[in-house]
Amino acid sequence: MKAIILNKSRLMRSVLRHLCEERGFAVKEAGTRQKAIEQIRAAAPDLILTEETTCGPESLDFLRCCRNEAPREAVIVVVGLPELPSAERQSAAIAGADYFLPKPFSAIQLDYILQLSGLERRSCISACTSPDGVLPTILTVNSKSCIQLWEGCCV
């Protein structure tokens, strides 16, 4: 499986690379939207992991471009973002985001997204349960999913 990581921070790309490679992905990194788009055109990935915030037309254009280059069935787009109003998440979902992860997110949260999307290769979900033994809650946002996890669920 192939993944493209778009993040402006070289350190964050390195951390995300490690998380994805542990899960069986061959990873390419991009520090800019243009580089990510070039990589998508060169070899369609199974997963695009981006920190692009959904505020602003450039970010929505990037998500639309991902969808133009790689149809929904072919690639899963996961957006890591700070808490944003639901209208902005909905705009991102319409533009092409499949899943949202809160920033910062843990390896367990990434595993959960991969499980939901069908890209799961290795899961450590069982290591993360709420005090009552329930798995994280899924919230629906315009036919997309966004994860809400309880505190203390980090590795």
N, C-alpha and C positions, 0 to 999 in steps of 0.2 A: 504494500500500500504506500501511496505517496502523499506527503503533506507539504504545504507552503505556509511558512510563518511570516506574517507581515507585522513588524514592530520597529519603531524608530530606534529603540534602545538595543544596542548590541548585547548588553548583559541579559536583557529579557529574552532576546532571540536565543541566546545560548541556553538559558533555563528551559524555555519552551522546547527547544531542539532536544534537550536531554529527556524531557517528559515524553515527547512524541517517539523518539527512537526507542525508549524503553518499552513502548507499546507496539513496536514492530513497523513503524513508519520510516521510509526513506525521506529525509527532510531537506528542503531547500529553504534558504532564508532570504528575505527581502527587507531592506530598510526603507524603501519607498513604494508608493502605489504603482508607479510605472514599472519598476523592476518586478513586482509581484505579477502584474498583468502580462509582462513578457514571459515569465516563467509558466504561467497558466497556459499561454498560447503554445509554448514549446512542448509541454507535456502536462496534460490535464491531471490535476491531483485528485485524490479521494477526499482530502480535507484541506480547508483553508482556515487557518487560525489567525485572526487579526485583532488588534487592539483599537482599531478605528472607532472613534466615537461616532455616534449617529447624529451629532449636532453639526449641521453644515452640509451644503450641497456636494462638496467634494467627496465626503465619506459615502453619501448615498449614491453618487455617481460611480464610485469604486465598487460598491456592492452590485449595482446594476451591470457594470462591466463584467464582473465575475460571472454573473448569470448569463450574459451574452456569450461569454467564452466557454463556460461550462454549465450546461443545463442542470436544473435542480436534481434530476435523477442521478447525475454523474458525480456530483461533488457536494459535500456538506460544508457550509460556511458557519463558523463559530466566531462570534464577536465577544471579546472580553471588554467590559465597559463598567464605569462607575454607575451608580444608581441614576437612572434617567426617567423622566416622566413616561408613562405608558404610551403617550402619543408618539414620542420619539422612537421608542422601541417598535411601535407598530409601523412607523415609516421605514425603519430599517428592515423589518420583516417583509414588507411589501417590496422593498428594493432588492431583497435577496438573502438576508440573514436567516439561517435555519434555527440556530440556538444562540442563547446569550449566557455568558458566564460573568458573575460579579468579579470586580477587581478589588483586591487580589483574589485569585482562586487557587484551590489546592489540586493535587494530583487526583484525589478522589472525585472531585467535581468534574474534572476532565474525563475520568473513567466513566462516570455516569452519563455524560453527554455521548461518549463513544458507544456506550451500551444502547442508549435510546436511538441513536442514528443507525445502528447496525454495523458500525465500524470497530466494535470492540474486539480486541485481540487478547487482552489480558485485563482483568478487572480486579480492583481491590475494594470494590463497593462493600463487600461483606465486612470489611474492617471498619466501616463507618455507619453507625446506627445512632438514632436519636435516643434519648433516655428511655423512651417507651418501646424501642426496638423497631421503629418505623423508618423506612427509607425516605429520602428527601421528597418534598412535595413538588409536583410539576404544575406550573401556572401556564395557562394557555394565553397567548397573545396573538390574536389574528391568525389562528391556525399554526402558529409557531410555538416553540416551547422555550421557556426561560426557567432557570433553576433557582429555587429559593432554598438555601440550606441553613441549618441551625448552626449556632456558634459552637466552636470546639471540634469541628469536623475537618481538621486539617492534618496533614502528615508532616 
